[in-house]
C-alpha cells in the first residue's frame, strides 16, 4: 500500500477511534483497535502507528477545545488534555522517524 494512503487511512481510523471511545465506551474502542491490528502489521508500521496516534490525539484535543470553548468544565482537565496530547506527540515523533528513515533509505539506494 502507498505510504501516503496508509497514513491518511490510519488518521481517519484514529479519529474514528476517538468518536467510538466517546460514544460507546472502552469495549467498542478496544474491539476497533483489535480490528486495526492487521492494517498496522501488514503495512509500514511507523507510518500506520503515526497516523493512528495523530488522528486520535488530534481529534481528542479538538473535542477538548470545543468543550472548553463552550464554557464547559472538567474535573482534572489537565489529565484529559494529556490523553490527547501524549498520543499526538508520539504520533508526530513516529511520523518524523518514518520520514527520516524513508529519506535515508532512498538516498542510500541512489548511491
N, C-alpha and C positions, 0 to 999 in steps of 0.2 A: 504494500500500500504506500502511496505517496506520503512523504513525511508531513507536508503541509496539510493534506487532507486528514491524516491521522490526528494531527494536533487540533485542528478545528473540530473534528468529530468528538474528541475527548473533552474539549472545552464545553461543548454543548451538553455532553453527558454529565460532566461535573456540575454544571448549572442545574441540570435536571435532578441530580442527586440532592442538591440543596433544597429544591422545591419538594422532593419526596420526604426528606427529613422533616421539613417544616409542616407538611400537610398530613403525613401518615405516620410519622414516628420512626424510631430506630429499626424496627423489624423490616419495614419495606426498604429503608435505606441500606441495611445490611444485605438483603436479597439482591438489590440493584448492584451493589459493589461486587458481589459474587458473580453476577451475570456479566460484569465488565472484565473479569479476570482474563478470559480468552482474548479479548481485544488487546489488552495490555501485554500479555505474554507473547502473542503472535507477532506484533509489530515491533517497532523501535521502542524499547521500554522507557527510555528517558523522555522521549517526545510524548508518549502516551501519558505517563505519570505527570509530566509538566502540564499538559492540557487539562487533565482531571483536577489537579490541585488548583490551577489558575481559575478554572470555571467555578469550582466550589467556593474557593476563598473570595473571588471577586463578587459573585452574586450574594454571598453571605454578607460581605461588607456593604454592598449596595442596599440590601434589605435592612441592615442595622442603621445605615444612614437615613433611610426612609423612616424608620421607627423614631429616631431622634429628631428628625426634621418636623414630624407631625406633632411633636410635643410629648411623645410617649417617654416613659422612664422604665428602666430595668433595674432590678436588684443586681448588684455586682456586674455592672455594664462592661467593665474592663475585661472580664473573663469572656463575655460573649463576643466582644470585638476581637480578642485574641483567637477565638475559634475560627474566625475568618482570616485574620492577618498571618497567622503561622502557616497554614497551607498555601496562602498566596505567596509568601516569601520563599517557601520551599519550592513551589512551582516555578518561580522566577529563577531560582538557583539551578534547578534541573534544566530549565529551558536554556539558560546560558551555557551550562555544561554540555548540553546536546549540540548547540550551535558551534561551540568551540571544538568539540570532538569531530563534528562533521567537517568543519573547515580544515582541521589538521589532517584528517584522512584524505580529503580531496586535494590538498596541497602536496601530500606525500605521494599520491597516485600520479600526479602530473610530473614528478621528477623522474 
